[in-house]
């Protein structure tokens, strides 16, 4: 084997799985668990964020007095809630990254290794 035959890490390249192997993994309990864990996180988090966003939009459209309430100086409730939208986006992203690193990535790597080693 020459250096041309090695991948970027100096390892022999892994074989490409067949379509039948992909289909078998898709039906496997390990993949179903991975997908289930992802959905149990993503769907509630999405619903929560959409509810939060819709609430902000509806308050902006129909609760002018509340949104114009001065909190301190020239800062009103609408501005704080708007900035809260950005903050919540960053928090959700950080929570998802932590969840994916702990729960999803190890399972996905194990499934990928099985596929590439031909054990699927």
RAZI-V116427 format. One record per backbone hydrogen bond with DSSP energy under -1.0 kcal/mol. CO is the residue of the C=O (numbers start at 1). NH is the residue of the N-H. If there is no record, write none. Layout:
co=CO nh=NH
co=CO nh=NH
//
This chain:
co=2 nh=5
co=7 nh=10
co=11 nh=7
co=18 nh=22
co=19 nh=23
co=20 nh=24
co=21 nh=25
co=22 nh=26
co=23 nh=27
co=25 nh=28
co=28 nh=32
co=29 nh=33
co=30 nh=34
co=31 nh=35
co=32 nh=36
co=33 nh=37
co=34 nh=38
co=35 nh=39
co=36 nh=40
co=37 nh=41
co=38 nh=42
co=39 nh=43
co=41 nh=45
co=42 nh=46
co=43 nh=47
co=44 nh=48
co=45 nh=49
co=46 nh=50
co=47 nh=51
co=48 nh=52
co=49 nh=53
co=50 nh=54
co=51 nh=55
co=52 nh=56
co=53 nh=57
co=54 nh=58
co=55 nh=59
co=56 nh=60
co=57 nh=61
co=58 nh=62
co=59 nh=63
co=63 nh=67
co=64 nh=68
co=66 nh=69
co=67 nh=78
co=69 nh=77
co=72 nh=75
co=75 nh=71
co=75 nh=72
co=76 nh=80
co=77 nh=81
co=78 nh=82
co=79 nh=83
co=80 nh=84
co=81 nh=85
co=82 nh=86
co=83 nh=87
co=84 nh=88
co=85 nh=89
co=86 nh=90
co=87 nh=91
co=88 nh=92
co=89 nh=93
co=90 nh=94
co=91 nh=95
co=92 nh=96
co=93 nh=97
co=94 nh=98
co=95 nh=99
co=96 nh=100
co=97 nh=101
co=98 nh=102
co=99 nh=103
co=100 nh=105
co=104 nh=108
co=105 nh=109
co=106 nh=110
co=107 nh=111
co=108 nh=112
co=109 nh=113
co=110 nh=114
co=111 nh=115
co=112 nh=116
co=113 nh=117
co=114 nh=119
//
